[in-house]
Amino acid sequence: MGDPAAQQKVDNPWRAALVSLKNDLMSETERLKGLLATVDADMQGKKVWTSETGGVAANFRDDLHGKKQRIGTLVGKLIPAVEAEIAKCPEQVPPGEAKMMRMEMQGY
């Protein structure tokens, strides 16, 4: 028979931190998409800035539209990357391992 304390497991703090990060990313991603969509729509609709010749305003508008799409693509890759890390983590670990994880996350 083994030591009962050795068989005891606790929630994995690293996994919990990753789940929290994922939730924060999901929330912030939606907020960022909304902000970028509003600004992009305003620029595309020429509500914000137009110029007589259209050159500078059109260039800025097109650049903003491209950056909105690029940021959306990059941010969209963050959540799956965090989910992949979560999938690698066991839900529970031995107490000593959890303590070491917490210390490492605090920078000790």
C-alpha positions as a Markdown table, in Angstrom:
| # | Residue | x | y | z |
|---|---|---|---|---|
| 1 | Met | 0.0 | 0.0 | 0.0 |
| 2 | Gly | 1.2 | 3.5 | -0.9 |
| 3 | Asp | 1.2 | 6.6 | 1.2 |
| 4 | Pro | -2.4 | 8.1 | 0.9 |
| 5 | Ala | -0.9 | 11.6 | 0.8 |
| 6 | Ala | 1.1 | 10.6 | -2.2 |
| 7 | Gln | -2.1 | 9.7 | -4.0 |
| 8 | Gln | -3.9 | 12.9 | -3.2 |
| 9 | Lys | -4.2 | 15.4 | -6.1 |
| 10 | Val | -5.2 | 19.0 | -6.2 |
| 11 | Asp | -6.3 | 21.3 | -9.0 |
| 12 | Asn | -3.5 | 22.2 | -11.4 |
| 13 | Pro | -2.7 | 25.9 | -10.9 |
| 14 | Trp | -1.0 | 26.3 | -14.3 |
| 15 | Arg | -4.1 | 24.9 | -16.0 |
| 16 | Ala | -6.3 | 27.2 | -14.0 |
| 17 | Ala | -4.1 | 30.2 | -15.0 |
| 18 | Leu | -4.3 | 29.1 | -18.7 |
| 19 | Val | -8.1 | 28.8 | -18.4 |
| 20 | Ser | -8.3 | 32.3 | -16.9 |
| 21 | Leu | -6.1 | 33.6 | -19.7 |
| 22 | Lys | -8.3 | 32.0 | -22.3 |
| 23 | Asn | -11.4 | 33.5 | -20.8 |
| 24 | Asp | -9.8 | 37.0 | -20.7 |
| 25 | Leu | -8.6 | 36.6 | -24.3 |
| 26 | Met | -12.1 | 35.6 | -25.5 |
| 27 | Ser | -13.6 | 38.7 | -23.7 |
| 28 | Glu | -10.9 | 41.1 | -24.9 |
| 29 | Thr | -10.9 | 39.7 | -28.4 |
| 30 | Glu | -14.6 | 40.4 | -28.8 |
| 31 | Arg | -14.1 | 43.9 | -27.4 |
| 32 | Leu | -11.2 | 44.5 | -29.8 |
| 33 | Lys | -13.1 | 43.2 | -32.8 |
| 34 | Gly | -16.0 | 45.5 | -31.9 |
| 35 | Leu | -13.8 | 48.5 | -31.6 |
| 36 | Leu | -11.9 | 47.8 | -34.8 |
| 37 | Ala | -15.2 | 47.1 | -36.7 |
| 38 | Thr | -16.7 | 50.4 | -35.6 |
| 39 | Val | -13.6 | 52.4 | -36.5 |
| 40 | Asp | -13.2 | 50.6 | -39.8 |
| 41 | Ala | -16.9 | 51.1 | -40.7 |
| 42 | Asp | -16.7 | 54.8 | -39.9 |
| 43 | Met | -13.6 | 55.1 | -42.1 |
| 44 | Gln | -15.1 | 53.0 | -44.9 |
| 45 | Gly | -18.2 | 55.1 | -44.7 |
| 46 | Lys | -16.2 | 58.3 | -44.9 |
| 47 | Lys | -17.7 | 59.5 | -41.6 |
| 48 | Val | -14.4 | 60.3 | -40.0 |
| 49 | Trp | -12.0 | 61.7 | -42.5 |
| 50 | Thr | -12.2 | 62.6 | -46.2 |
| 51 | Ser | -10.0 | 64.8 | -48.3 |
| 52 | Glu | -10.7 | 66.7 | -51.4 |
| 53 | Thr | -8.3 | 64.6 | -53.4 |
| 54 | Gly | -9.0 | 61.4 | -51.5 |
| 55 | Gly | -5.4 | 60.4 | -51.5 |
| 56 | Val | -4.3 | 60.6 | -47.8 |
| 57 | Ala | -7.7 | 59.7 | -46.4 |
| 58 | Ala | -8.1 | 56.8 | -48.8 |
| 59 | Asn | -4.6 | 55.5 | -48.0 |
| 60 | Phe | -5.2 | 55.7 | -44.3 |
| 61 | Arg | -8.7 | 54.1 | -44.7 |
| 62 | Asp | -7.2 | 51.2 | -46.7 |
| 63 | Asp | -4.3 | 50.8 | -44.3 |
| 64 | Leu | -6.7 | 50.7 | -41.3 |
| 65 | His | -8.9 | 48.2 | -43.0 |
| 66 | Gly | -5.9 | 45.9 | -43.7 |
| 67 | Lys | -4.6 | 46.3 | -40.2 |
| 68 | Lys | -8.0 | 45.4 | -38.8 |
| 69 | Gln | -8.0 | 42.2 | -40.8 |
| 70 | Arg | -4.4 | 41.4 | -39.8 |
| 71 | Ile | -5.0 | 42.0 | -36.1 |
| 72 | Gly | -8.2 | 39.8 | -36.3 |
| 73 | Thr | -6.2 | 37.0 | -37.8 |
| 74 | Leu | -3.4 | 37.2 | -35.3 |
| 75 | Val | -5.7 | 37.5 | -32.3 |
| 76 | Gly | -7.7 | 34.6 | -33.6 |
| 77 | Lys | -4.6 | 32.4 | -33.3 |
| 78 | Leu | -4.1 | 33.2 | -29.6 |
| 79 | Ile | -7.1 | 31.4 | -28.3 |
| 80 | Pro | -6.4 | 28.1 | -30.1 |
| 81 | Ala | -2.8 | 28.3 | -28.9 |
| 82 | Val | -3.9 | 28.7 | -25.3 |
| 83 | Glu | -6.4 | 25.9 | -25.7 |
| 84 | Ala | -3.7 | 23.6 | -27.0 |
| 85 | Glu | -1.6 | 24.3 | -23.9 |
| 86 | Ile | -4.7 | 23.7 | -21.7 |
| 87 | Ala | -5.2 | 20.3 | -23.4 |
| 88 | Lys | -1.6 | 19.3 | -22.5 |
| 89 | Cys | -2.1 | 20.1 | -18.8 |
| 90 | Pro | -3.5 | 17.5 | -16.4 |
| 91 | Glu | -6.5 | 18.8 | -14.4 |
| 92 | Gln | -5.0 | 17.7 | -11.1 |
| 93 | Val | -1.4 | 17.3 | -9.9 |
| 94 | Pro | 0.2 | 16.2 | -6.6 |
| 95 | Pro | 0.2 | 19.0 | -4.0 |
| 96 | Gly | 4.0 | 19.4 | -4.1 |
| 97 | Glu | 3.9 | 19.9 | -7.8 |
| 98 | Ala | 1.1 | 22.4 | -7.5 |
| 99 | Lys | 3.1 | 24.3 | -4.9 |
| 100 | Met | 6.1 | 24.4 | -7.2 |
| 101 | Met | 3.9 | 25.7 | -10.1 |
| 102 | Arg | 2.5 | 28.5 | -7.9 |
| 103 | Met | 6.0 | 29.5 | -6.8 |
| 104 | Glu | 7.2 | 29.5 | -10.5 |
| 105 | Met | 4.2 | 31.6 | -11.6 |
| 106 | Gln | 5.0 | 34.1 | -8.8 |
| 107 | Gly | 8.6 | 34.3 | -10.0 |
| 108 | Tyr | 10.3 | 32.4 | -7.2 |
